[in-house]
Amino acid sequence: MPTKIASWAFVLAVPDLEKSAAYFRDVLGFDLLWAEATDWRLVQRDGVRVMLGHCPTDMPRAALGSHSLFGYIGVNDVDAIHAELGARGAVCTPPADRPYGMREIVVTTIDGHRILFGQDLSASAG
């Protein structure tokens, strides 16, 4: 039997652990776990997990250009997630239909990480 890969999480280096964890909780709507850990916080929303590691001396993510993009999260309604996150103060691009059949937004976190949220347009065509 082949080895099976189980659950996973994105891992991000952040300069201010408490500030970043609060952003994921208050702006992006994630639940905060591992609140008592020393150098880590785990945030989770609908099965998507992000491990935030305290790295105060690392290069700022915004300085990485295209490499600040860390994840692609599928959603069933990109316009709704755009409205929700925008209402909480997230920096988001407007929803846009892409030639490969996805409707997407890009969210830039307070640390300069970028997350793509995408909706499969063929799945919503009815």
N, C-alpha and C positions, 0 to 999 in steps of 0.2 A: 504494500500500500504506500503511495507517495506521501511525503510529508505535507501536512496541511497547514497553511498560514492562518492564524486566528486573528483576534482583534488587534488593532493597531492605533497609533496616535501620531500626530505631527509633533515634532520637538522643536521648540523655538528658544533661542537665546534672547533674553531681555535685560535691559540695564536696571530697571526698577521693578522688582518682582511684585510688590503690592499694587503699584500703579497699573501695571500691565494686567494683573489678575482682575482688578476692579474694572478695567476697560472691557475685558472679555465678558465679565458678569453683567455690568450695567449697560453697556452699549450694544454688545453683540448677543446678549441674552443667554449666555452659557451659565451652567451651574458651577460653583466653585467647590472643588474637592481638594484634599491635602492641605487645608488651610493652616495646619500646624507644622508642616514640614519646613525644614530649614532653608533649603535652596531651590525648592521646586513647588509649583502649584499645578494641579491638574484641573482643567476646565472641560466641561462636557455639555453637549447639546444634541439631543436626538441621536445618540450613538457616535457622534463625531467628538473625538477627544484631542485636546492639545495640551502637551506638557510644556510648561513655561519654566525655563531654567535661568537662575540668576547669574548673569554674566556682565557685570557692570563695566568691564574694561574692553569688551569686544567692540569691533568696528560697528558703527551704527548701520542698521539694516537699510536705511534710505540710501546709504553710500554704495550699496551693492547693485544699484540699477535694476536690470531685469532679474537678477538673482534674488531680489527681495520677494519675489512671488514664490509662495511656499505650498499652496494647496488649491485643489479644485473640489468644491463641495456642491453636490447635486441637490437641487430643490425642486419642489413641484410647482412653485409660483414665484418666479424671480421678481415680478413687479411687487408682490406682497412683501418679500424679504427686503427689497429696496426701500419701500415705504416704512417698514418697521424699523430698520436700522438707521435710516435717514432721520426719522423722528427722534431717535435717541442720540443723534449727533455724530453718527459714523460718516466718514468721508467716503462717498461712493460715486462711481461713475453712473451715468444714466443707463437704464437697461438698453441693450442693443442686440438685435438679431444678427447672428453670424452666418456666413455662407455654409458652414458645416452643420447647420441645423440646431444650433443652440442659441438661447437668449441668455445673456450674461451681464453681470455687473462685476466690478472690481472694487473691493473694500481695502483701504489702506489703514492699518492700525496706527495707534499712537507711537509705536516703535518703528514704523516704516515698513513692516511686513505687509505684503499684499495677498489677499485671498480672492480667488475667483468663485463666484456663485453662479451656477448654470442650470438652466431648465431645458430639457430635451423637447424641442418644438414638435417633433413627430409623435411623441407620447401624448401631447396635449391636443393634437389635431383630432377632431372628432367627427 
